[in-house]
Amino acid sequence: MKICVFNGDAFLSGANMSLVDWIKNDTSNEYWIILPKSGVKSHDFDNIAKNVHVVNGNYFATAKHLRKKSGLENVKLTIKSCYMKVCYKQSIRKRLLSLIQDISPDVILSNTFSVWIGADIATSLDIPHFWHVREFMDLDHGLEHENLEMIRDLASKSNAIFISKAIESYYLKKYKFKSSKVIYNQISYNKNIVNENPRFNDKKVRAIFVGQLLENKGVMDAVKAASKVYEDGYEFSLDIYGKGSLENTLRKYINDNSISNVHLKGFTKDISTIRRNYDMELVCSKMEALGRVTIEGMYYRNLVIGADSGATAELVKDGITGYLYKSGNIDDLVKNIEKAIASDDSNKIIINAHEWSVKNFSNNIAPKIISFIEENRGI
């Protein structure tokens, strides 16, 4: 098959990393990745594979933002939204229709539910469309489609791949799709960098937080809990890897409260190797669609303590593959951190989680996705 993929951004965000993880293993089909405007000439999709081609779609992925933004961010979002409203029907849509007709794909796949353009183009050209639904939108990213009636119509003409049961349950209550299936993401795993030494070997316990520094990721909860655990007399430290709009707020809170056991480490691409040095990972997202960092923590033997919301509760079986705490409840997070430190079962849980995650997430999912597409593109 020829498969066109419409993306929400041009960089290796979580959604795009998950896309690359499976298409690079599929040598039987041809892929055209359609990228939106990124503001720069370079992108992260070069040289994935010989059967993967990259095309600039010259569109913006716009949506209604439900959370407060800075003045500059609001200006940028307004400009993008106006550009799409004015130019989409007049020029962008015509150009994309011509581009897709030249490629002549068998299927169009939208790599995020927040982008509706692929569904619109597919419907117009009578090409089967599949939405790879990877986010809650309003509950995690604070986004909402501007035209919900149009989205309901496009959904009814589309098929859906959900990345978790939590996502499936949420969307099937809101939209009717032609067909749908849950297929967990494939997440890259490198067994050569796994540190198999037992964790919690001494009194010093090192925890890690990985993700964007945003309110919905619960990073402030992690900071406050880490500070409290330290105050309770444990030799406990938390290193935070990521960037985001809360960075300055976090730094100020840490400095103002003289918190010495929490450190902002910034962004790094080599997080898998870094995980070798940590005993524990805190996953505090308010509503995680799946949880790439949760699975990576299990892969590389960090004991995961996660919020009991979204798909985190699908991955973390309390006392078996990690510990769950009441989402947003810092006292309960502290209680579970201290329980994990004191427990004789923590290394057993780490091993359970490692074996379970490798079995369920490291395998090639391209055959599952292609099989679902082939079975349902004629519906």
C-alpha positions as CSV (number, residue, x, y, z in Angstrom):
1,M,0.0,0.0,0.0
2,K,0.8,3.7,-0.4
3,I,0.0,5.4,3.0
4,C,0.0,9.1,3.5
5,V,0.5,10.2,7.1
6,F,-0.7,13.7,8.3
7,N,1.3,14.9,11.3
8,G,0.5,17.5,14.0
9,D,4.1,18.8,14.2
10,A,7.5,18.4,12.4
11,F,9.5,17.3,15.4
12,L,10.0,14.1,17.4
13,S,7.2,14.6,19.8
14,G,5.8,11.6,21.6
15,A,3.3,11.0,18.9
16,N,5.9,11.2,16.1
17,M,8.4,9.1,18.0
18,S,5.6,6.4,18.3
19,L,5.0,6.7,14.5
20,V,8.7,6.3,13.7
21,D,9.0,3.3,16.0
22,W,6.6,1.2,13.9
23,I,7.0,2.5,10.3
24,K,10.7,2.1,10.3
25,N,10.1,-1.7,10.7
26,D,7.7,-1.9,7.8
27,T,9.5,-2.4,4.5
28,S,6.5,-3.7,2.6
29,N,4.6,-0.4,2.2
30,E,5.4,3.1,1.0
31,Y,4.9,6.0,3.3
32,W,4.5,9.8,2.6
33,I,4.7,11.8,5.8
34,I,3.0,15.2,5.4
35,L,4.5,17.8,7.7
36,P,2.9,21.1,8.8
37,K,4.7,24.4,8.8
38,S,7.4,24.3,11.5
39,G,9.0,27.7,11.2
40,V,12.4,26.2,10.3
41,K,13.7,24.3,7.3
42,S,15.0,21.3,9.2
43,H,12.9,18.5,10.8
44,D,13.4,15.1,12.5
45,F,12.1,12.8,9.8
46,D,15.0,12.6,7.4
47,N,16.5,9.2,6.6
48,I,14.0,7.0,8.5
49,A,14.0,4.4,5.7
50,K,14.1,4.2,1.9
51,N,10.4,3.7,1.7
52,V,9.6,6.8,3.8
53,H,9.2,10.1,2.0
54,V,8.7,13.5,3.6
55,V,6.6,16.2,2.1
56,N,5.9,19.8,3.4
57,G,2.1,20.3,3.7
58,N,2.4,24.0,4.5
59,Y,-0.5,23.9,7.0
60,F,-0.8,24.6,10.7
61,A,-2.4,22.2,13.1
62,T,-4.8,24.6,14.9
63,A,-7.2,24.0,17.7
64,K,-8.9,25.9,20.5
65,H,-6.6,26.2,23.5
66,L,-8.5,25.8,26.8
67,R,-5.6,26.8,29.1
68,K,-4.1,30.2,29.8
69,K,-1.2,31.1,27.5
70,S,1.4,33.9,27.6
71,G,0.8,37.0,25.6
72,L,3.3,36.0,23.0
73,E,1.9,32.5,22.7
74,N,-1.6,33.9,22.2
75,V,-0.4,36.2,19.4
76,K,1.3,33.3,17.6
77,L,-1.7,31.0,18.0
78,T,-4.0,33.8,16.8
79,I,-1.9,34.4,13.7
80,K,-1.8,30.6,12.8
81,S,-5.6,30.3,13.4
82,C,-6.3,33.3,11.2
83,Y,-4.0,32.1,8.5
84,M,-5.7,28.7,8.4
85,K,-9.2,30.2,8.4
86,V,-8.4,32.6,5.6
87,C,-6.2,30.4,3.5
88,Y,-7.3,26.8,4.0
89,K,-10.3,26.7,1.6
90,Q,-8.8,29.3,-0.8
91,S,-5.4,27.7,-1.3
92,I,-4.0,25.2,1.2
93,R,-6.8,22.7,0.6
94,K,-6.5,22.9,-3.1
95,R,-2.7,22.4,-2.9
96,L,-3.1,19.4,-0.6
97,L,-5.8,17.8,-2.8
98,S,-3.4,18.2,-5.8
99,L,-0.5,16.8,-3.8
100,I,-2.4,13.7,-2.5
101,Q,-3.8,13.1,-6.0
102,D,-0.3,13.0,-7.4
103,I,0.8,10.6,-4.7
104,S,-2.4,8.5,-5.2
105,P,-2.3,6.8,-1.8
106,D,-4.4,3.8,-0.8
107,V,-4.9,5.1,2.7
108,I,-4.6,8.3,4.6
109,L,-3.6,8.1,8.3
110,S,-3.8,11.0,10.7
111,N,-1.1,10.6,13.4
112,T,-3.1,12.6,16.0
113,F,-6.7,13.2,16.6
114,S,-6.0,16.9,16.9
115,V,-5.3,17.2,13.2
116,W,-8.5,17.0,11.0
117,I,-7.0,18.0,7.7
118,G,-6.1,14.5,6.6
119,A,-9.6,13.3,7.3
120,D,-11.0,16.2,5.3
121,I,-8.7,15.5,2.3
122,A,-9.4,11.8,2.5
123,T,-13.2,12.3,2.5
124,S,-13.0,14.7,-0.4
125,L,-11.0,12.2,-2.5
126,D,-12.9,9.1,-1.3
127,I,-9.7,7.6,0.2
128,P,-10.0,5.4,3.3
129,H,-9.0,7.4,6.4
130,F,-7.7,6.1,9.7
131,W,-7.2,8.3,12.8
132,H,-4.4,7.1,15.1
133,V,-5.8,8.5,18.4
134,R,-3.0,9.3,20.8
135,E,-4.4,11.9,23.2
136,F,-7.4,13.0,25.2
137,M,-7.0,16.5,23.8
138,D,-9.0,18.5,26.4
139,L,-8.1,16.4,29.4
140,D,-4.3,16.2,28.8
141,H,-3.2,18.9,26.3
142,G,-6.0,21.4,27.0
143,L,-7.1,21.4,23.3
144,E,-10.5,21.3,21.7
145,H,-11.5,21.2,18.0
146,E,-13.0,24.5,16.8
147,N,-15.8,22.8,14.8
148,L,-17.1,19.8,16.7
149,E,-19.9,19.2,14.3
150,M,-17.4,18.8,11.5
151,I,-15.2,16.4,13.6
152,R,-18.2,14.2,14.4
153,D,-19.0,14.0,10.6
154,L,-15.4,13.2,9.7
155,A,-15.2,10.6,12.5
156,S,-18.3,8.8,11.2
157,K,-16.4,8.4,7.9
158,S,-13.1,7.3,9.5
159,N,-11.6,4.3,11.2
160,A,-9.7,4.7,14.5
161,I,-6.7,3.1,16.1
162,F,-6.6,3.8,19.9
163,I,-3.3,3.6,21.8
164,S,-5.0,2.5,25.1
165,K,-8.2,1.2,26.5
166,A,-8.6,4.5,28.4
167,I,-8.5,6.4,25.1
168,E,-10.9,4.0,23.5
169,S,-13.4,4.3,26.3
170,Y,-13.2,8.1,26.2
171,Y,-13.6,8.5,22.4
172,L,-16.3,5.9,21.8
173,K,-18.5,7.8,24.2
174,K,-18.1,11.0,22.1
175,Y,-17.8,9.8,18.5
176,K,-19.0,7.1,16.2
177,F,-16.3,5.6,13.9
178,K,-16.7,3.1,11.1
179,S,-14.4,0.6,12.9
180,S,-11.9,0.8,15.7
181,K,-9.2,-1.2,17.6
182,V,-6.8,-0.8,20.5
183,I,-3.2,-1.3,19.5
184,Y,-0.6,-0.3,22.1
185,N,2.3,1.7,20.9
186,Q,5.6,0.0,20.1
187,I,8.3,1.7,22.1
188,S,12.0,1.3,21.3
189,Y,13.9,-0.9,23.7
190,N,17.7,-1.4,23.9
191,K,18.5,-4.4,26.1
192,N,22.2,-3.6,25.9
193,I,21.9,-0.6,28.2
194,V,19.8,-2.2,30.9
195,N,21.4,-2.0,34.3
196,E,20.4,-5.4,35.9
197,N,21.9,-4.5,39.3
198,P,19.4,-4.4,42.1
199,R,18.0,-0.9,43.0
200,F,17.6,0.6,46.5
201,N,21.0,-0.8,47.4
202,D,21.7,1.9,50.0
203,K,20.0,4.6,52.0
204,K,20.4,7.1,49.1
205,V,17.4,6.8,46.8
206,R,17.4,8.5,43.5
207,A,14.2,9.3,41.6
208,I,13.6,10.7,38.1
209,F,10.8,12.6,36.4
210,V,10.8,12.7,32.6
211,G,8.4,14.9,30.5
212,Q,7.3,18.3,29.5
213,L,7.3,20.8,32.3
214,L,3.5,21.5,32.1
215,E,0.8,21.7,34.6
216,N,-1.1,18.6,33.3
217,K,2.1,16.5,33.7
218,G,1.9,17.0,37.5
219,V,5.6,18.1,37.8
220,M,4.9,20.4,40.7
221,D,3.3,17.5,42.6
222,A,6.5,15.6,42.1
223,V,8.6,18.5,43.4
224,K,6.4,19.0,46.5
225,A,6.3,15.2,47.3
226,A,10.1,14.9,46.9
227,S,10.6,17.8,49.3
228,K,8.3,16.2,51.9
229,V,10.0,12.8,51.6
230,Y,13.3,14.5,52.3
231,E,11.9,16.4,55.2
232,D,10.7,13.1,56.6
233,G,14.3,12.0,57.0
234,Y,14.9,10.0,53.8
235,E,18.0,10.5,51.7
236,F,15.9,11.1,48.7
237,S,16.6,13.1,45.5
238,L,14.6,13.9,42.4
239,D,16.1,14.8,39.0
240,I,13.7,16.4,36.5
241,Y,14.4,16.0,32.8
242,G,12.4,18.1,30.4
243,K,11.6,21.6,29.3
244,G,8.3,23.6,29.3
245,S,6.4,26.6,30.3
246,L,6.5,25.8,34.0
247,E,10.3,25.7,34.1
248,N,10.8,29.2,35.6
249,T,7.9,28.7,38.1
250,L,9.5,25.4,39.2
251,R,12.9,27.0,39.6
252,K,11.5,29.9,41.6
253,Y,9.5,27.5,43.9
254,I,12.7,25.4,44.5
255,N,14.8,28.4,45.3
256,D,12.1,30.2,47.4
257,N,11.6,27.1,49.5
258,S,15.3,26.1,49.8
259,I,14.6,22.7,48.3
260,S,18.0,21.0,48.0
261,N,17.1,17.5,46.9
262,V,15.3,18.5,43.6
263,H,17.3,19.4,40.5
264,L,16.2,20.6,37.0
265,K,18.3,18.8,34.5
266,G,16.8,20.2,31.2
267,F,16.1,18.2,28.1
268,T,18.2,15.3,26.9
269,K,17.8,12.8,24.1
270,D,19.8,10.1,25.9
271,I,17.3,9.5,28.7
272,S,17.3,5.7,28.3
273,T,21.0,5.4,29.3
274,I,20.6,8.0,32.1
275,R,17.8,5.8,33.7
276,R,20.5,3.3,34.6
277,N,21.4,5.5,37.6
278,Y,17.9,5.8,39.1
279,D,15.9,3.7,41.5
280,M,12.5,5.1,40.9
281,E,10.4,7.1,38.4
282,L,7.5,9.4,39.3
283,V,4.7,9.6,36.7
284,C,2.3,12.3,37.9
285,S,0.4,13.2,34.8
286,K,-3.2,14.1,35.4
287,M,-4.5,12.1,32.4
288,E,-1.9,10.1,30.4
289,A,-3.1,8.7,27.1
290,L,-0.6,5.8,27.4
291,G,2.6,6.8,29.0
292,R,5.8,6.4,27.0
293,V,7.9,7.4,29.9
294,T,6.1,4.9,32.2
295,I,7.0,2.1,29.8
296,E,10.6,3.3,29.4
297,G,10.9,3.4,33.2
298,M,9.8,-0.2,33.4
299,Y,12.2,-1.2,30.5
300,Y,15.2,0.3,32.3
301,R,14.3,-0.9,35.8
302,N,13.1,2.3,37.5
303,L,10.3,1.5,40.0
304,V,7.3,3.4,38.7
305,I,5.0,5.3,41.0
306,G,2.1,6.6,39.0
307,A,-1.1,8.5,39.3
308,D,-4.2,6.3,39.2
309,S,-5.7,8.2,36.2
310,G,-5.9,7.7,32.4
311,A,-3.8,4.8,30.9
312,T,-1.3,4.9,33.8
313,A,-3.6,2.7,35.7
314,E,-3.6,0.2,32.7
315,L,0.2,0.0,32.9
316,V,0.9,0.1,36.6
317,K,-0.7,-2.7,38.5
318,D,-0.5,-1.6,42.1
319,G,2.1,-3.7,44.0
320,I,2.8,-5.8,40.9
321,T,4.4,-3.6,38.3
322,G,4.7,-0.5,40.4
323,Y,2.6,1.6,42.8
324,L,-0.4,3.8,42.2
325,Y,-1.4,6.9,44.2
326,K,-4.5,9.0,44.1
327,S,-4.0,11.5,41.3
328,G,-3.3,15.0,42.5
329,N,-3.0,13.9,46.1
330,I,0.6,14.8,47.2
331,D,0.3,13.1,50.6
332,D,-0.6,9.8,49.0
333,L,2.3,10.2,46.6
334,V,4.6,10.7,49.5
335,K,3.1,7.7,51.3
336,N,3.8,5.5,48.2
337,I,7.3,6.8,47.7
338,E,8.1,6.0,51.4
339,K,6.4,2.6,51.1
340,A,8.5,1.7,48.1
341,I,11.7,2.8,49.8
342,A,10.9,0.7,52.9
343,S,9.5,-2.4,51.1
344,D,11.5,-5.6,50.6
345,D,9.5,-6.3,47.4
346,S,10.6,-3.3,45.4
347,N,13.2,-5.1,43.3
348,K,10.7,-8.0,42.7
349,I,8.2,-5.4,41.4
350,I,11.0,-3.9,39.2
351,I,11.7,-7.3,37.6
352,N,7.9,-7.9,37.1
353,A,7.5,-4.6,35.4
354,H,10.6,-5.1,33.2
355,E,9.5,-8.5,32.0
356,W,5.9,-7.3,31.4
357,S,6.8,-4.2,29.5
358,V,9.3,-5.9,27.2
359,K,6.8,-8.6,26.4
360,N,4.0,-6.1,25.6
361,F,5.6,-3.0,24.1
362,S,9.0,-3.9,22.5
363,N,7.6,-6.0,19.6
364,N,7.0,-4.8,16.1
365,I,3.4,-3.6,15.9
366,A,3.5,-2.7,12.1
367,P,1.8,-6.1,11.2
368,K,-1.1,-5.4,13.6
369,I,-1.6,-1.9,12.2
370,I,-1.3,-2.9,8.6
371,S,-3.6,-5.9,9.1
372,F,-6.3,-3.6,10.7
373,I,-6.0,-1.1,7.8
374,E,-6.2,-3.8,5.2
375,E,-9.3,-5.4,6.8
376,N,-11.1,-2.1,7.2
377,R,-10.1,0.2,4.4
378,G,-12.9,-1.2,2.2
379,I,-15.7,-0.5,4.7
